[in-house]
């Protein structure tokens, strides 16, 4: 019998998205604003439900989905990030005449896919979650149908996403063929009982490559700069936050669960992804003139940093990954909240050079964006410093000191392009006139202010949060060990 508490958040998203789809299409008048408000409320309720009602560790649908503290933690922040993303998107969509109710519905379906990914305890559930998320994101990337860049972004994302789906399915078929099961618990038991085979290792490598695409880990990052640049700016901000956290959580559950007994095999793949992502992201960003492309390469590098603690293969590494990803999505949403407030006569700010002289026209926005950039750099005592600290410590404890040294070198390289933005805002002469923020941007400014306060204040009051994250990390292996 299925415990209704376990799947209550997913049921809420599925039913609400379907009802809002019918509500939006039932009238000729544009219902986008009210659908967006309802969707934001649903996402916030989803976050609360994920944390409160899902307080029991159990499985559903014959073991296909699992409920544990790890999944509840990730779902909570995915819901919050998606709600903030929708709130930021409202004014932009209205101003660009793109405000359609389908955008909010697609966001709900994407979060539903992410929720299934995070709770997956079966390879088919894993694939269903990944594809449900991906199909919604393909459409969101190309949401501006009149833009050639957006259409190109959506097409590139779709074609390369189909390639990653092929890798996933091939990996799933190999693992099923060599273990005789799709269930994570049974796969783990088969690996432990029968030992390692080339087929299982090959299947795992294909799985990790397919999932590496979802977090834009190098060498599967090629879609990221073009999609980030071509997609509408609030969609880019959403891409950089919630989907990355969901995919990282899925990779963590996969390697620490059924394949926890063969850490030495998948550890090599994770290390290669981490090193390539950190340096390709850091070096690639140096040449960018478009701020959205720069944030794309920044996300590639940051996914490399997130993989460093995971390479340790320990519970401390899982905790480090959760801390880093939580801090990353807080910071990156703040960055895009600032970007969405900046307009020039020709439209949205996209070129980095357009930021010149911003300190003279909008000092508050300049300070906020400076703090977010310093946090991404990892400058103490801001929140980003603690993200990298807790990400690198597990790797040091696992004797992967050389990997941490490489991560520090990549961080130094990355500091250059963040400092370049700060220098352009504060010291360069203004070439273009910024348009004064309109009152409709008050929500965007409020979100930026809230996140700015979080970046500065959370390090002082982080004790309770660490205990929460510790419970989430420990539940990942504790539940698997106690599941028959």
Residue pairs with C-beta under 8 A, 6 or more apart in sequence:
2 60
2 61
3 56
3 58
3 60
3 67
4 11
5 53
5 54
5 55
5 56
5 67
6 54
6 56
6 58
6 59
6 60
6 65
6 67
7 60
7 65
8 49
8 53
8 54
9 46
9 49
9 50
9 53
9 54
9 75
9 79
9 115
10 65
10 112
10 115
10 116
10 119
12 42
12 45
12 46
12 49
13 42
13 46
13 108
13 109
13 111
13 112
13 115
14 112
16 38
16 39
16 42
16 108
17 105
17 108
17 109
17 112
20 35
20 38
20 39
20 101
20 104
20 105
20 108
21 101
21 102
21 105
23 31
23 35
23 101
24 31
24 32
24 35
24 101
24 102
24 105
25 101
30 99
30 100
30 101
31 101
32 93
32 99
32 100
32 101
32 103
32 104
33 90
33 94
33 99
35 101
35 104
35 105
36 86
36 89
36 90
36 101
36 103
36 104
38 104
39 86
39 104
39 105
39 107
39 108
40 83
40 86
40 87
42 108
43 79
43 80
43 82
43 83
43 86
43 107
43 108
43 111
44 79
44 80
44 83
46 75
46 79
46 111
46 115
47 75
47 76
47 77
47 78
47 79
47 80
47 83
50 71
50 72
50 75
50 76
50 79
50 115
51 72
51 73
51 75
51 76
54 67
54 71
54 72
54 75
55 72
56 67
57 67
57 68
57 69
57 475
57 479
58 66
58 67
59 65
59 66
59 67
59 121
59 483
60 66
60 67
61 125
63 121
63 122
63 183
63 185
63 483
64 120
64 121
64 122
64 124
64 125
64 183
65 116
65 119
65 120
65 121
65 122
65 125
66 119
66 120
66 121
66 184
66 479
66 483
67 119
68 475
68 476
68 479
69 471
69 472
69 474
69 475
70 249
70 252
70 253
70 318
70 472
70 473
70 475
70 476
71 118
71 119
71 249
72 472
73 322
73 468
73 469
73 472
74 118
74 245
74 246
74 249
74 322
74 472
75 115
75 118
75 119
77 245
77 326
77 329
78 111
78 114
78 115
78 118
78 242
78 245
78 246
79 111
81 238
81 241
81 242
81 245
81 329
81 333
82 107
82 110
82 111
82 238
82 242
84 333
84 337
84 447
85 107
85 234
85 237
85 238
85 241
85 242
85 333
86 104
86 107
87 443
87 444
87 447
88 234
88 237
88 333
88 336
88 337
88 340
88 443
88 444
88 447
89 103
89 232
89 234
89 235
89 238
90 99
90 443
91 340
91 438
91 440
91 441
91 443
91 444
92 98
92 232
92 233
92 234
92 340
92 348
93 99
93 100
93 103
93 232
93 234
94 440
96 144
96 232
98 143
98 144
98 232
100 143
102 139
103 140
103 143
106 136
106 139
106 140
107 136
107 140
107 238
109 132
109 135
109 136
110 132
110 133
110 136
110 137
110 140
110 242
110 243
111 242
112 132
113 128
113 129
113 130
113 131
113 132
113 133
113 134
113 135
113 136
114 129
114 133
114 242
114 243
114 246
115 129
115 246
116 125
116 128
116 129
116 132
117 126
117 129
117 130
117 133
117 246
117 247
117 249
117 250
118 129
118 246
118 249
118 250
118 253
119 125
119 129
120 126
120 129
120 184
120 250
120 253
121 183
121 184
121 185
121 257
122 182
122 183
122 184
123 172
123 175
123 176
123 182
123 184
123 187
124 172
124 182
126 168
126 172
126 250
126 254
127 165
127 168
127 169
127 172
129 250
130 165
130 168
130 210
130 211
130 214
130 250
131 165
133 243
133 246
134 161
134 165
134 214
137 157
137 239
137 243
138 154
138 157
138 158
138 161
139 154
140 231
140 235
140 238
141 150
141 153
141 154
141 157
141 227
141 230
141 231
141 235
141 239
142 150
142 151
142 153
142 154
142 155
142 157
142 231
143 150
143 231
143 232
143 235
144 150
144 232
145 151
147 230
149 229
149 230
150 230
150 231
150 232
151 230
152 226
152 230
153 226
153 227
153 229
153 230
153 231
154 227
154 230
154 231
156 223
156 226
156 227
156 230
157 223
157 227
160 213
160 222
160 223
161 213
161 223
163 213
164 209
164 210
164 211
164 213
164 214
164 220
165 210
166 210
167 206
167 207
167 209
167 210
167 213
168 206
168 207
168 210
168 211
170 203
170 206
171 202
171 203
171 204
171 205
171 206
171 207
171 208
171 209
171 210
172 182
172 203
172 207
173 203
174 199
174 200
174 202
174 203
174 206
175 187
175 199
175 200
175 203
175 204
175 207
176 182
177 199
177 203
178 197
178 199
178 200
178 203
179 186
179 187
179 190
179 191
179 194
179 200
180 186
180 190
181 187
181 190
184 253
184 254
184 257
184 258
184 480
185 257
185 258
185 480
185 483
185 484
187 258
187 259
188 257
188 258
188 259
188 260
188 261
188 480
191 200
191 258
191 259
191 261
191 262
192 261
196 262
196 265
200 262
201 262
201 265
204 259
204 262
204 265
204 266
204 269
205 269
207 254
208 251
208 254
208 255
208 266
208 269
208 270
208 273
209 220
211 247
211 250
211 251
211 254
212 220
212 273
213 220
213 223
214 243
214 247
214 250
215 244
215 247
215 248
215 251
215 303
215 306
216 223
216 224
216 244
216 277
216 296
216 299
216 300
216 303
217 273
217 274
217 276
217 277
217 300
217 303
217 304
217 307
218 273
218 276
218 277
218 280
218 281
218 300
218 304
219 276
219 280
221 277
221 280
221 281
221 300
224 296
224 297
224 299
224 300
225 284
225 288
225 293
225 296
225 297
227 236
227 239
227 296
228 236
228 239
228 240
228 292
228 293
228 295
228 296
228 299
229 236
229 290
229 292
229 293
229 296
229 350
231 239
233 292
233 336
233 339
233 340
233 348
234 336
234 340
236 292
236 295
236 296
236 336
237 332
237 333
237 335
237 336
237 337
237 339
237 340
240 295
240 299
240 329
240 332
240 336
241 328
241 329
241 332
241 333
242 329
244 299
244 303
244 325
244 328
244 329
245 325
245 326
245 329
248 303
248 306
248 310
248 321
248 325
249 325
251 310
252 310
252 318
252 321
252 476
253 476
255 263
255 266
255 270
255 310
255 313
256 313
256 318
256 476
256 477
257 476
257 477
257 480
258 480
259 265
259 266
260 313
260 477
260 480
263 313
267 311
267 313
270 307
270 310
270 311
271 307
271 311
271 400
271 403
273 304
273 307
274 304
274 305
274 307
274 308
274 311
274 403
274 407
275 304
275 403
275 406
276 304
277 300
277 301
277 303
277 304
277 307
278 301
278 304
278 305
278 406
278 407
278 410
279 301
279 304
279 406
279 410
279 413
280 297
280 300
280 301
281 297
281 298
281 299
281 300
281 301
281 302
281 303
281 304
281 410
281 414
282 297
282 301
282 410
282 411
282 413
282 414
283 413
284 297
284 300
285 294
285 297
285 298
285 301
285 414
285 417
286 413
286 416
286 417
288 294
288 297
288 352
288 417
289 351
289 352
289 353
290 350
290 351
290 352
291 339
291 349
291 350
291 351
291 352
291 355
291 421
292 339
292 350
294 352
294 417
294 421
295 332
295 335
295 336
298 376
298 414
298 417
299 332
301 410
301 414
302 328
302 376
304 407
304 410
305 324
305 388
305 391
305 407
305 410
305 411
306 321
306 324
306 325
306 328
306 391
307 321
308 320
308 391
308 392
308 395
308 400
308 403
308 404
308 407
309 316
309 317
309 318
309 319
309 320
309 321
309 324
309 390
309 391
309 392
309 393
309 394
309 395
310 317
310 318
310 321
311 317
311 395
311 398
311 400
311 403
312 320
312 394
312 395
312 397
312 398
312 400
313 398
314 394
314 397
314 398
315 473
315 474
315 476
315 477
316 393
316 394
316 397
316 473
317 394
317 395
317 398
318 473
318 476
319 390
319 394
319 469
319 470
319 472
319 473
320 390
320 391
320 392
320 393
320 394
321 391
322 469
322 472
322 473
323 386
323 387
323 390
323 391
323 466
323 469
324 387
324 388
324 390
324 391
326 387
326 469
327 375
327 383
327 384
327 386
327 387
328 387
330 383
330 451
330 454
330 455
331 372
331 375
331 376
331 383
331 384
331 451
331 455
332 376
333 447
333 451
334 368
334 372
334 447
334 448
334 451
334 452
334 455
335 369
335 372
335 373
335 376
337 444
337 445
337 447
337 448
337 451
338 365
338 368
338 369
338 372
338 448
339 348
339 349
339 369
340 348
340 441
340 444
341 365
341 437
341 441
341 444
341 445
341 448
342 348
342 349
342 354
342 355
342 358
342 362
342 365
342 434
343 349
343 434
343 435
344 354
344 432
344 433
344 434
344 435
345 432
345 433
345 435
349 355
352 420
352 421
352 424
353 424
353 431
354 431
354 432
355 421
355 424
355 425
356 424
356 425
356 428
356 429
356 430
356 431
356 432
357 425
357 428
357 429
357 430
357 431
358 365
358 366
358 369
358 425
358 430
358 434
359 366
359 425
359 426
360 430
361 430
361 433
361 434
362 434
362 437
365 437
365 448
366 425
366 426
368 448
368 449
368 452
369 421
369 425
370 422
370 425
370 426
371 382
371 452
371 455
371 456
372 451
372 452
372 455
373 418
373 419
373 421
373 422
374 382
374 384
374 418
374 422
375 382
375 383
375 384
375 385
375 455
376 384
376 414
376 418
377 384
377 411
377 414
377 415
377 418
377 419
378 384
378 385
378 387
378 388
378 411
379 385
381 459
382 455
382 456
382 459
383 454
383 455
383 456
383 458
383 459
384 455
385 459
386 459
386 462
388 407
388 411
391 407
392 404
392 407
392 408
395 401
395 403
395 404
395 407
396 404
437 445
458 465
